[in-house]
Amino acid sequence: MEKTNWYVVFTASRAEKRVKLCLEQAGIENYLPVRVVERECEGQIRRIEVPIISGCVFVRVSEVGLSSLLSTCGIIALLKSERVPMTISDEQVENLRLLNERAGDIEVVDKAIPSGEMVRVVQGELLGIRGELIRVADRHQIVIRVSHLAGVCADIGLDSVERL
């Protein structure tokens, strides 16, 4: 069996869910982190799912399978560094998944985030997540960096982390 890696694909505008469906129909493992938000539409409050990182879907394929991704409906490009598709570690994807599922409020930051000390959450709702501990104003946050894309942050108490 061929070795697979996680990659990031960029989608057409507002096509993340359609891309996810096309990938699933093609039997390609993928992850689209979404949050439920409330929006007012025609005087009614509606709960809808929106992608956490706009225009991106994570896919797990072999290097051979990369070339066929661009023919999938709605995919327009791969995240690359120096013309080489960037892999995303299993740990990054799992930490992002855990943070998205367990944190009450998360924030996606696409500007520079100061480096923090590496920590592992040892208690509470974010148990098991590894990330960077940073201080923002009067609170502490755990940051999960997604290579060359963004950082995803959630508030955390100092008593729930162990320094690595």
C-alpha positions in Angstrom: 0.0 0.0 0.0 1.3 3.5 -0.9 2.2 5.9 1.8 -0.3 8.7 2.2 0.1 12.2 3.6 -2.2 15.1 4.4 -2.2 18.0 2.0 -4.2 21.2 1.7 -6.3 22.0 -1.4 -7.6 25.4 -2.2 -11.2 25.5 -3.4 -13.2 27.9 -5.5 -15.0 30.6 -3.6 -17.5 29.1 -1.1 -17.1 25.6 -2.6 -15.6 23.8 0.4 -18.6 21.7 1.1 -19.1 20.7 -2.5 -15.4 19.8 -2.8 -15.7 17.7 0.4 -18.7 15.8 -1.1 -16.9 15.2 -4.4 -13.8 13.9 -2.5 -16.0 11.6 -0.5 -17.7 10.3 -3.6 -14.3 9.6 -5.1 -13.3 7.7 -1.9 -10.6 10.2 -0.9 -10.1 10.8 2.8 -10.6 14.5 3.7 -11.3 16.8 6.5 -13.2 20.1 6.4 -13.1 21.8 9.8 -16.4 23.7 10.3 -18.2 25.5 13.0 -21.9 26.1 13.5 -22.7 29.9 13.6 -26.0 31.7 13.9 -26.9 34.1 11.1 -29.9 36.3 10.6 -31.7 35.7 7.3 -35.0 37.3 6.4 -35.7 38.1 10.0 -35.0 34.5 11.2 -32.0 33.2 13.1 -30.5 30.2 11.3 -27.7 27.9 12.4 -25.3 27.1 9.6 -22.0 25.4 9.2 -19.1 27.5 8.0 -15.5 26.4 7.3 -13.0 27.5 9.9 -10.4 28.2 7.3 -12.1 29.6 4.2 -11.2 28.1 0.9 -9.3 25.1 2.2 -10.0 21.3 2.6 -7.4 18.8 4.0 -7.0 15.7 1.9 -5.1 12.5 2.6 -3.6 11.0 -0.6 -0.4 9.4 -1.9 2.0 11.5 -4.0 0.7 9.6 -7.1 -2.8 10.7 -6.2 -1.9 14.4 -6.1 -2.1 15.0 -9.8 -5.7 13.7 -10.0 -6.9 16.1 -7.3 -6.8 19.1 -9.5 -9.4 17.5 -11.7 -11.8 17.2 -8.8 -14.7 19.7 -9.0 -14.0 22.9 -7.2 -10.4 22.3 -6.4 -8.2 25.1 -7.9 -4.7 24.5 -6.3 -2.5 22.8 -3.8 -0.7 24.5 -0.9 2.9 24.6 -2.0 6.2 25.8 -0.8 8.9 26.5 -3.4 6.7 24.7 -6.0 6.5 21.5 -3.9 3.1 20.4 -2.4 3.4 20.8 1.4 2.5 17.9 3.6 0.6 18.5 6.8 1.5 16.2 9.7 -1.0 13.8 11.1 -0.5 15.5 14.5 -1.4 18.9 13.1 -4.6 17.6 11.6 -5.5 15.6 14.7 -4.8 18.6 17.0 -6.9 20.9 14.7 -9.7 18.3 14.7 -9.6 18.0 18.6 -9.5 21.8 19.0 -12.4 22.3 16.7 -14.5 19.6 18.3 -13.8 20.5 21.9 -13.1 24.2 22.3 -16.1 26.5 22.9 -14.7 29.4 21.0 -11.8 29.3 18.6 -10.2 32.0 16.6 -8.4 31.7 13.2 -5.5 34.1 12.9 -3.8 34.6 9.5 -1.4 37.2 10.7 1.9 36.7 12.6 1.4 35.0 15.9 4.3 35.2 18.3 6.1 31.9 19.0 5.1 30.2 22.2 6.2 27.5 24.5 5.3 23.9 23.4 2.7 22.4 25.7 0.4 19.4 26.0 -3.1 19.8 27.6 -3.3 17.4 30.5 -6.8 18.1 31.8 -10.1 19.6 30.7 -12.0 19.7 27.5 -8.9 20.1 25.4 -7.1 17.1 26.9 -4.4 15.6 24.6 -3.9 18.6 22.3 -0.3 19.7 21.7 0.3 23.3 20.7 2.0 26.5 21.6 1.1 28.5 24.7 0.9 32.2 24.1 -0.3 35.1 26.1 -2.8 37.6 24.6 -3.7 40.6 26.7 -4.8 39.1 30.0 -5.5 35.5 28.9 -3.6 32.5 27.7 -4.3 30.7 24.5 -3.2 27.4 22.9 -2.2 27.8 19.2 -2.3 25.1 16.6 -0.4 26.3 13.6 -1.4 24.9 10.2 1.7 25.2 7.9 1.7 28.4 6.0 -2.0 28.9 6.4 -3.1 30.1 9.7 -3.1 29.6 13.4 -6.1 28.4 15.3 -6.3 29.6 18.9 -8.5 28.8 21.9 -8.4 30.2 25.5 -6.9 27.8 28.0 -6.0 27.9 31.7 -2.3 27.5 32.7 -3.2 24.8 35.2 -4.4 22.5 32.5 -1.1 22.4 30.5 2.2 20.6 30.8 5.3 22.1 29.3 7.2 19.9 26.8 
